[in-house]
Structure formats: C-alpha cells, structure tokens
Amino acid sequence: MYKNLRVVPHLVFGRGSFNQLGDILAGHRTDAGSHMVFLVDEVHEHRPLMKRIPIHANDLVILVSVEHEPKTKYVDELTQRIREYSNRQPDGIIGIGGGTTMDLAKAVSLMLTNPGSAVDYQGWDLIKYPGIYHVGIPTISGTGAEISRTTVLTGPTKKLGINSDYTPFDQIILDADLIQGVSKDQWFYTGMDTYIHNAEALCGTYINTFAKAYALESLELCRDVYLKDDPDADEKLMVASYFGGMSIAYSQVGVCHALSYGLSFLLGVHHGVGNCIVFDQLDDYYPEYVAEFREMVRKHGIHIPKGITREVDAAGMEKMVDVALGLAPLWENALGKDWKTIMTRDKVRALYERM
C-alpha cells in the first residue's frame, strides 16, 4: 500500500511575500466579530516584523517562548489560553518563527478540535479530527517544520511528535527577507537539520525515487549555502528546508535524529544543536556525509559542544536509550526490519558516552 501523501496545499515564495499575509487571511475571516491567533517567536517582540503583522481588532497575539524545545504541557497551556480568550473558535492559527513556533502552531491547531492533552497524540496517526486553519511562516530555515506532517513535542515520558495527515499547514509563506539577522550559530545548526535530513533519507531503507529526487536537490542547495559563498544563500536554504521536508514525507530520518531525541529529552539540548553533536559521532553510519559535515563546520568556524553526557548518571543514560530506541520507524529506516538485532542498548549507550 502506497502512502496517500498529504502536503501543504498553498505556498507563496519570494522576498516581500510576507506582505500578502493580510490578503491571504482575509479569505478565511468569517465575520467582523471573528478572530485569528498569531503565535510569534518572542525574539521578534521589539523587531520591525511585529508592526508588519496584519492584526485586526479582535485578534489574539501570543509571544511564545522558544527557550526550550516545544513541550506537550506548553501546547496544552496555549490551547487553554486561546479557549479562554473567546467562546468561539479562532478562524485560524498563524505561526511566525522557527521550528519550535511552527510546531506549536500546528499542535495548537489540532488540540483546539481534538479532546484531551497533547500527550494523548504523541505517535503516528492518533489525531481523529482536522485542526483549524493554520499558517506557517518561517523566520529561520532548516527544520522543515513548514512542510512536515509532524509537530515534534517533548512529553513527560518521551520526545515524540504528533504525526498525522492533519498536521501539515494549510498555507505557508516563504520570504527570505524574514531570516535576515539570524545569528551565525543558529543559522548553521538549524540549516544542518536539513542537511542531516537528506543524509538519513538517502541512506535509508525507505528511500524511493520521489524522496530521493527532493533529498538530492536539497543536498546540493545545502552545499551551495555551506561550502560556497553564494549570494542567494538565504533563498537557497529556504528551498532546501522545504525540499528536505518533502523528502522526509515519503521517507524517514534515521540514527542521528533518534539519538538526538534522547539528548533533547534528558538534557534539553535544542534540536539542531543535538543533531550536530550526534552526527559528529556517526562515521560508522554516514561516513561520506559526516566528513562533508565536518568540512562545513571548519569553513564556518562552528564549535560543536563536546562532553555533554559526561555527568549523566546511569539512570539518565538509560532514559536516553529508552527514548532513542522508542523511535522504531527511524531505526527501521536506518538499519532495516531487523534493526533490533543490530542496534542494541549497549551500542546506543556507547554512542551517547562518546558525546
């Protein structure tokens, strides 16, 4: 059975395209008393972008914290705040920011129409009802959150996304002007998320011609951005992020992302940083790509953190192993259907001890 892939149905690409947001939303506002909810990365609080958001009188603007990876508890808090704001559903949720903000927007959209807690939906295809209209606008490129069918969340016992055909945005706006001013480290770590997506997809057992085509093109764009001095680097990274996400939609990530989830759950390491820490130790799994990754690290003078697991006690180490090994589709993609006989707890623990 082939996957009946659901993708984002509406996309605007180009510098200055953020200015079209008001017109796009106008077609989804039901009446004069309705409202939209804007979830905006708090980093933009005092930046010019805030004044450009087409806010109407009844709209709710929430500056969201991105200090930590998105958590199920935070999704529930945001959902409750929106419900208390009005006795009617919003006409839409608009996420403006990086991967954390866009994942929060996707999750809140779903939780406004599905009962219970976000914890109840960590897994694959557990969502029962479509979310409300939701729009994603990245202000940093690399996570692929703008196109993916998952919203990565850390819960009380695991880090696992809400993976559903109802998760993808209804509309995205890709405006490279919005990513100007991102710090060099953040630009690198987030962009490497896309590069690693591609490496894991191309080396995986799930790969097919559709996924391979997107991953290969995304990979070349990443090389233009991180190995050359390309004047169109911002736009190319934005497209690379989109293509990388499209590749994963019909394939899967692998060893790096599985191990990174464990680091994030126990130590709170941000996703892009965690991926780089892990990928630097995966010569045995992705040797060609790890070598190229290190070349990119050297070119941009990036310091990859070392020794972050040195103080982790035995119980913490076992929890990280549990979280990593709980991501069965990632391991199957990386190592095949017999992955449980290949990737033992001892091997996972040994990899973590090297970090």
Secondary structure as the mmCIF struct_conf table of DSSP 4:
data_model
#
loop_
_struct_conf.conf_type_id
_struct_conf.id
_struct_conf.beg_label_comp_id
_struct_conf.beg_label_asym_id
_struct_conf.beg_label_seq_id
_struct_conf.end_label_comp_id
_struct_conf.end_label_asym_id
_struct_conf.end_label_seq_id
BEND BEND1 PRO A 9 PRO A 9
STRN STRN1 HIS A 10 PHE A 13
BEND BEND2 GLY A 14 GLY A 14
TURN_TY1_P TURN_TY1_P1 ARG A 15 GLY A 16
HELX_RH_3T_P HELX_RH_3T_P1 SER A 17 GLN A 20
HELX_RH_AL_P HELX_RH_AL_P1 LEU A 21 ALA A 26
TURN_TY1_P TURN_TY1_P2 GLY A 27 HIS A 28
BEND BEND3 ASP A 31 ASP A 31
TURN_TY1_P TURN_TY1_P3 ALA A 32 GLY A 33
STRN STRN2 MET A 36 ASP A 41
HELX_RH_3T_P HELX_RH_3T_P2 GLU A 42 HIS A 44
TURN_TY1_P TURN_TY1_P4 GLU A 45 HIS A 46
BEND BEND4 ARG A 47 ARG A 47
TURN_TY1_P TURN_TY1_P5 PRO A 48 PRO A 48
HELX_RH_AL_P HELX_RH_AL_P2 LEU A 49 ARG A 52
BEND BEND5 ILE A 53 ILE A 53
TURN_TY1_P TURN_TY1_P6 ALA A 57 ASN A 58
STRN STRN3 LEU A 60 VAL A 64
HELX_LH_PP_P HELX_LH_PP_P1 SER A 65 SER A 65
BEND BEND6 GLU A 67 HIS A 68
STRN STRN4 LYS A 71 LYS A 71
HELX_RH_AL_P HELX_RH_AL_P3 THR A 72 TYR A 85
BEND BEND7 ASN A 87 ARG A 88
BEND BEND8 ASP A 91 ASP A 91
STRN STRN5 GLY A 92 GLY A 97
BEND BEND9 GLY A 98 GLY A 98
HELX_RH_AL_P HELX_RH_AL_P4 GLY A 99 MET A 111
TURN_TY1_P TURN_TY1_P7 LEU A 112 THR A 113
BEND BEND10 ASN A 114 ASN A 114
BEND BEND11 GLY A 116 GLY A 116
HELX_RH_3T_P HELX_RH_3T_P3 ALA A 118 TYR A 121
STRN STRN6 GLY A 123 TRP A 124
BEND BEND12 ASP A 125 ASP A 125
BEND BEND13 TYR A 129 TYR A 129
STRN STRN7 HIS A 134 PRO A 138
BEND BEND14 THR A 139 ILE A 140
BEND BEND15 GLY A 142 THR A 143
TURN_TY1_P TURN_TY1_P8 ALA A 145 ILE A 147
BEND BEND16 ARG A 149 ARG A 149
STRN STRN8 THR A 150 THR A 151
STRN STRN9 THR A 154 THR A 154
BEND BEND17 PRO A 156 THR A 157
STRN STRN10 LYS A 159 LYS A 159
STRN STRN11 ILE A 162 ASN A 163
TURN_TY1_P TURN_TY1_P9 ASP A 165 TYR A 166
BEND BEND18 PRO A 168 PRO A 168
BEND BEND19 ASP A 170 ASP A 170
STRN STRN12 GLN A 171 LEU A 174
HELX_RH_3T_P HELX_RH_3T_P4 ALA A 176 ILE A 179
TURN_TY1_P TURN_TY1_P10 GLN A 180 GLY A 181
HELX_RH_AL_P HELX_RH_AL_P5 LYS A 184 LEU A 202
TURN_TY1_P TURN_TY1_P11 CYS A 203 CYS A 203
BEND BEND20 GLY A 204 GLY A 204
TURN_TY1_P TURN_TY1_P12 THR A 205 TYR A 206
HELX_RH_AL_P HELX_RH_AL_P6 THR A 209 LEU A 227
BEND BEND21 LYS A 228 LYS A 228
TURN_TY1_P TURN_TY1_P13 PRO A 231 ASP A 232
HELX_RH_AL_P HELX_RH_AL_P7 ALA A 233 ALA A 249
TURN_TY1_P TURN_TY1_P14 TYR A 250 TYR A 250
BEND BEND22 SER A 251 SER A 251
HELX_RH_AL_P HELX_RH_AL_P8 VAL A 255 LEU A 267
HELX_RH_AL_P HELX_RH_AL_P9 HIS A 271 PHE A 279
TURN_TY1_P TURN_TY1_P15 ASP A 280 GLN A 281
TURN_TY1_P TURN_TY1_P16 ASP A 283 TYR A 285
BEND BEND23 TYR A 286 TYR A 286
HELX_RH_AL_P HELX_RH_AL_P10 PRO A 287 HIS A 300
TURN_TY1_P TURN_TY1_P17 GLY A 301 GLY A 301
TURN_TY1_P TURN_TY1_P18 ILE A 308 GLU A 311
HELX_RH_AL_P HELX_RH_AL_P11 ALA A 314 LEU A 325
TURN_TY1_P TURN_TY1_P19 GLY A 326 GLY A 326
HELX_RH_AL_P HELX_RH_AL_P12 ALA A 328 LEU A 335
TURN_TY1_P TURN_TY1_P20 LYS A 337 ASP A 338
HELX_RH_AL_P HELX_RH_AL_P13 TRP A 339 ILE A 342
BEND BEND24 MET A 343 MET A 343
HELX_RH_AL_P HELX_RH_AL_P14 ARG A 345 GLU A 353
TURN_TY1_P TURN_TY1_P21 ARG A 354 ARG A 354
#
